[in-house]
Amino acid sequence: MEQRCACVAGAVKCSDLHLAAAAGDLAAVRALLAAGCCPANAALPLDAINRSPLHAACAHGRADVARALLEHAGHAAGAVY
């Protein structure tokens, strides 16, 4: 899905996971992760300016979403959080 990212000013494209993280929608974040949008123990996807969904969650004070993303990503080698 290509939309304006709620976490970054301007016309930056980002994923559904970015949008759900920025909105603090923990259920949607968990559903997207369970559906395989980002494999477990893999680096989180980056938007056009190299921000991950974790950046979006933290920028909006979504601690529960940030925790879920960190638990899912685990310790991916070379991961950008």
Number of C-alpha atoms within 10 A of each C-alpha: 9 9 12 15 20 19 21 17 8 9 11 15 17 25 19 17 26 26 22 21 33 27 19 21 17 20 12 17 25 17 13 15 18 13 10 9 15 17 13 17 15 16 20 24 19 18 16 11 10 12 18 22 28 26 21 25 25 18 15 15 14 19 16 14 26 24 15 17 25 15 12 20 20 14 13 14 9 8 13 16 18
